[in-house]
Amino acid sequence: MAYKDILAPVLTLGEDEAALVAAGEIAALFGARAVALIVAVHLSSDFADTPHTLSDVLADIAAGSRSEAAREREKVVAWLEGAPHDFEVRDVRVEGAVEQGEAEAHARVADLVVIARADAHKRARRMLVERTLFNAGRPLLLVPAAPVRQRRWKRFVIGWNGKAEAMRAVSAALPLLKQADETIIATIDAQPSAHGEAPGRDLAAHLARHDVKVELRNLDGLGRDVQQVLIQEAVTADADALVLGAYGHSRTQEMLFGGVTRALLAAAPLPVFLCH
């Protein structure tokens, strides 16, 4: 099994370059097709970061190919033309992407979706993440927007609690784990339970049979929040990504993330590989 299609939604080059770099690197590892889905946010959009006066909106519409969204697209395309890995370019308006199901339609036929965690267009990004994980049901790599850096994708930490979502994340990440130099299974304050007498041992044996170079570590939480323990372990291990299940539930047609997932999405200083 290998990744063959990598999708990277892009709203602005400044905020999404890190995601494009990661998508290109992973595509290169597997000889995969990389797709940049350019999401246009016009000044008139409800998804624009700041409200604009009517005169500004009308002037932007009249600018046509020189509108703010068009100029942002030009910057993204120019970057892609100089990127080490080739990208296919697709275009969508933000309303179509997040309100009419177009982004999740693209995501459904991708092996992995890579999105930047950034402050710009936060509402649209949150909806893209939710649509990818919960509607399209695809694995997501959430990459910090800064700093933009290269990664070898050779070291991973799995946050393991024995739940179905965690196993789905591990299975979705398996192509990356198989080519890695080191994979750490991290359990926190683990006790014998329905997940086994030695939590994580069965997963370690399963991954070893897939030729994953794996190590099991039971971490002492010392009363800290789960996300703090996992982040510290990942940073100490110099991991390229943290792999874990995404937990959420529905309320009035909106997916709400569980506490640990939400905290990791907000604070992790390294990429987080998620699957629901």
N, C-alpha and C positions, 0 to 999 in steps of 0.2 A: 504494500500500500504506500502511495506517495501522493502528495498534493499536486494537483494539475491545474487548479484555478484559484487565484488569489485576488480578492476584491478589496480595494481601498477607496472608500468615499472621501472626497476632498471638498471642503468648503472654502478654505483660504490656504494659500501656500505657506504663509507665515506660521500658521498653527498646525498644518497637516504634513509638513515636510518629514517629520520624524516617522509618521505612519507610512509615508511613501518609501522612505529608506528601508524600513523594516519589511514592507511588502516586497520590495525589489530583492532584498537579501534572501528572503525565504523562497521566493520564486526561483532565484538563481540556484539555491541548494538543490531543488527538485526538478529543475528544467521546466518549471510551470509557467503558465500564462498569467501575467499580472494585468489587472484591469484597474484603471483610475476612473472612478465614477465622480465626475465633476458636478457638484451640487450648487446650482446658481441661487444666490440669495439677493434679490433685487431690493432696492431702497423701499419699494412699495410693499414689501412682504411683511407679514406679521412676525416673521422669524428674524427680521433684521435686529441687530443688537441694540440700536437706539432708534427712537422715533424721529422721523424727518418731516420737515414742513412740506406742504402741498407743492410749493414752488420748487423745492429740491427734487421731489418725486417726479414732477412733470418734466423738469430739466433732464433728469436721468433717463426717463423714457425717451425723450426727444434725442438724446445722445446716441441711441441705437447701438452701433458696434463699439462706441466709446463709453458706454455706460459703465458703472462701477463693477457690475457682475461680469461684463464682457472683458474689462481690463484685468480683473482677477483671473479669469479663465486664461487669458494670454500669458500671464505669469506662470500659471501651473503648467501649461503646455510647453512653454520655453524650458522650464525645469525638467520636464519629462523627456524632452528631446536630448538633453545632455546627461540623462541618468545612465548608470552603468547597465541597467537591465531595461529591455524594451517594455513599454506599457501600451495596451490598447486603451483608447480614450472613449468614454461614453458620457453623455450629458443628460441631466435631469434638473428640473426646477425643484426647489426645496419643498414646495407644497405637494408636488407629485411624489417626491421621495418619501416623505414621512406621513402624509395624510391619505394618499391614494394607493399606497402599497407598492410603489415602484421600486423603492430601495430593497424591500424584502424579496421582491421578485428577482432582482439581480443577485441577492445574497443566497437564495435557495439553490442556485446552480454554481455556487462557489464552495470550495473545500474549506476556505478560511477567509474571514473578513477582518481587516485591520483598520482600526479607527483610532484617531488621536484623542487623548483626554486633554481638553483645552478649555480656556475660559471663553473664547469667542464662540458665539452662536451656541451657547450652552443648552438651550432648550432643544434645538434641532439635533444636537449631538446626543443628548439623552434619549430622544425618540429614536434615533438611528440605532443606538445600542439596544434599546428595548425591542425594536422591530427585528433586529438580527437574532437576538437570543430567544425571544419568546414567540414571535410570529413566524419567522423563517426557520427557527430551530437550528441555526448554524453556529459553529464555534466562532468565537470572537477573540482577537488579540487587541487589547486596549493598551496603547503606547503613550507614555507621557510626551507632551508636545515639546518639552525642553528638559535637558539639552538634546539637541539632535546629535546622535552618535551612531557609530557603526557597531554591530554586534556579530559574533561568530555563531550564535545559536547552538552552543555546545554544552551549556550547563543549565539545569532546570531544578526547581524545587516544586514538589507536589504537596499541596495542603490537603491531607487525607483525613477524612472522618468516616469512611465506609459507606457513605450515602450514594444513592443512584446518580445524583447530579455530579458528584466527584468522579465516579467511575466513567460517566459519559465524557467528562473533560479529559480524563486520562486517555480514553480510547481515541478521542479526536486529536489529541496531541501526540499520539503514538509515532507518526512519521518523524516528528522532531526528536522525540525521546530516543528512537532507535539509532539516530545518527549522532547523538550527543556523546560527549566524553564522560559526563557525570550527571546522574539524576538522583536527587535526594527526596525520599518520601518522608515528610515531616508530620508526625502526629503530636498532639499536645495533651499532656496529662492523660495519656491513653491508659485505660483499664480494660481487663478482659470483659468481653461483652458479646452481643450477638454477632459482632464483626470479627470474633475470634479470640483465642486466649492471648495472642500477641498481636494486637491491632497493627495492621500494615504489613505483617509478615507474608500473608497470602498474596497481597498485591505485589510485594517485592518478588516473590517466586514467580508469579504470573508474568511480570515484566521481564524477569531474567530469561524466561522461556522465549520471549520475543527478542532476545539478544540486547536488551537494554542494560547498560552498566548502572546498577542501582545500589543505593545504600539507604538503610532504614534508620531514622533518628526519632526517638521519642523525646520531645522537648518538654522541659519543665516550665509551665506557664508563669509560675511565681505570682499568681494573682493578676497578671496583665491580660488585656484584651487579646483575643485570638489574632486579630489583624496585626497587632504590634509584634507578637511573637513570630508570625509568619514573615512579616516584612524584615524583621531583624535577621532571621535565618537566611532569607534570600539575599539580603545585602551582604551579610558576612560570607556567604558562599560565592559571592560575585556572580549570582545567577543571571542568565539572560532573560528569564521569565519565570513567573510564579503561576502554576497550574492549579485551578480549583473549580469546583462546581459553583454555578450561579444560582442563588436561591431567591425566589420571588413568589408573590401571590397576586391575584387579580382583585381589584376593587374598582367598580364602576368603569369597566373597560380599560383600566390603566394598570400596568404591571408595577408592583412595588417591590423593590429589592429588600431582601433580608438585611439585618443590621451589619453582619460581618461583610457581606458582599458590598453593601453600600459604602462602608468605611474603607474597604480596599480600593474600590473604584475612585474614591475621592483622594486617597492619600498615598497610594503605592508609588515609590520613586522608580519603579522598573515596570516593564510590560507585564500585564496580567492576562493569562490565557484562560478564557471562561467558556463554559458550556452549560446549558440548562437541560 
